[in-house]
Amino acid sequence: MKKTYNKILTQLNQWDPSVMLTYLPNDSGKYRKIVLNENEENDIISPAIKAAVNEGTPAVVFENNQKVFIEPFYPKERLIILGGSGHLRNLCRQF
């Protein structure tokens, strides 16, 4: 499990969005987690999962009688202000 989250953190540190798919078992079986780069094309992803990923919010979809929990991760946005007078820079920084 630690390896999974380290992969997400590495991708985020490289400003690369990622998504974690958790396939939940129907019975007492094991769950399965897959971490993908958001831009990565992968044949195992169904159109329903791709649509949910494109929305950018966590979601649950059903695929082959199995629940799939989708968690998108995006790098924290930053605003870099270059130049400008001190008054404008300080006003922009407040937002």
N, C-alpha and C positions, 0 to 999 in steps of 0.2 A: 504494500500500500504506500509506503514511504517513497518508493521508486516512482510511482504514478504521479504523486504530487510534486516530486522533484522535477519530473519531465515538464509538467505544466509551468512550474516556476522558471525553469530554464527558457522555455519558449516565451514567457511573458517578459523576462529580462532582455530578450532579443527583440522586443516589440512585435512579437508574432502571436496573434490571437490563437487560442486553442479551444478544443471542446472535449469534454469527457463524457463518454457514453457508458452508462451502467445498465447492464442487462440483468434485470431482476428475475430470479427463478420463480416458477409457478408453484413449486412445492418446496421441500426442505433442501433443495440443491444449492450449489454455490452460485454467487453472483459473479459477473464478469465485467471488468472495467477496461475500456479502450480509450486512449488519449490520442487525439489526432490534431494535426495542424489544421486550422480552419480552412486554409487555402488548398489543402491536400485533397486530391481526388482519390476516392477509395471506392472500390467496387462493392464492399460489404455494406455500404450505407444505402438504405432505401430512400425513395423520394419523400416519404413522410418524415424521415429523420432530417433529410436535407432541408425541407421546408421549415421545420422547427428550429434548426440551427440558424437559418437565415433570419429568423425573427429576432434572435439575439437574447432571448430570455430563457430561463430554465423551463423545461416542459417534460411531460410524460406522454409517450406515444406507444401504441401497441403494434408490434411487429411479430408475425408468426406466432400468435397467441402468447406473446411475452411482452411484459412492460419494459420499456427502455426509458431511463431517466437521462435527460440531456442537460448538461451544465456547460454553457459557454463561458469562457474566461477571456477578458480583454485587458490589455495593458492600461495602466492608469494614464489618463490624458494629462499632458503638460502644456502650459503656455509659456513660450520663451519670448521675452520682449527684448528686442535689440534696438538700441538707440532711442531717440525721442527725448524730449525734455523730462526733467525729473517729475514735474507735475503730472504729465500724461502717463508716465510709467507707473507712478504711484496709484493713480486712479484705476488703471487697467489691472494692477495687481490685486486690488480689492475684490474683483469679480472672479 
